[in-house]
Amino acid sequence: MGQQVIPLEKPIADLEKRILLLKQLVKEHGRNLGPEIAQLEKQSQELRSQIFSNLSRYEVTQIARHPNRPRFLDYVEMLFDGFQELHGDRVFGDDHAIVCGPATFEKNSVMLIGQQKGRNTKDHIHRNFGMPNPEGYRKALRMMKMAERFKIPIVTFVDTPGAYPGLGAEQRGQAEAIARNIMEMSGITVPIITFILGEGGSGGALAIAVANHVYMMENAIYSVISPEGCASILMKDAKQASVAAELLKVTAKDAIELGVVEGIIAEPLGGAHRDPAFVAEGLKRTLRDSLRSFRGVVPSELRENRHRRFMRMGEVRLATGEEFAKI
């Protein structure tokens, strides 16, 4: 499938098309267009720096949703060996929006659980646009329990606008499935490491993200609700999504400042789709270091670590009378 362009990228894409056309002329006709090509490449780099160096929170949201952005299975192919997908929740069926199975990372066994979005219309429908049903969360929990039984770390990858809100999902216990995952993950006795790849939306994300360490890609977002959903509810106008994104503080930088994640994985200027191999290398280093940090940690400490991590979020300290008087 050809590369798709979001509005933010269009001026850069136009320049890149001109560069490709000139290079084709050089190749086919041997014309000396080196200076013209160099000038356009310089303009393209300057324009990319100008556009992507000072993004608003809603512009970051657009990059997080980019149709060319690497998905969970792309990273599985780049980082892991011997991945074996396992299916079904043994209750209702298999959910293609969540992909699970054991794999090897640098000769160490891990259990992978990831939300998978599609690439084209057919794939989007197959993956339900990355929005899991209850059976997806129950499948994920089944794999977590299997990993716990075999004492192997769990690595989860979040990329969803949220859990599927359809009638069938609600009838099959969507809220209960999410709540149970959150509860059960709190007590898992093996390390859990989570990566927010693109969108990290609401309980649909948290249901596989109650982890010891959580990391975000530089242009990912993590929030209790989408900017559009927030704007629709609070402002009665989904077109106010850019305002809502600023209020929600959805970016990786915000999450670090709020103590919600442990670290940020760098992306090339313009987003992860510009150089997936570069991003994969950063993800590999982070996962390697995170796994090493849990070597020798006993199960009770893992559970306590996870508990402390979430309990300290949103902590406030009341000012004393003297401190208040100085404000």
Summary of the structure (lengths in Angstrom):
residues: 327
radius of gyration: 21.9
end to end distance: 57.6
largest distance: 80.3
contacts: 1045
relative contact order: 0.11
helix: 53%
strand: 14%
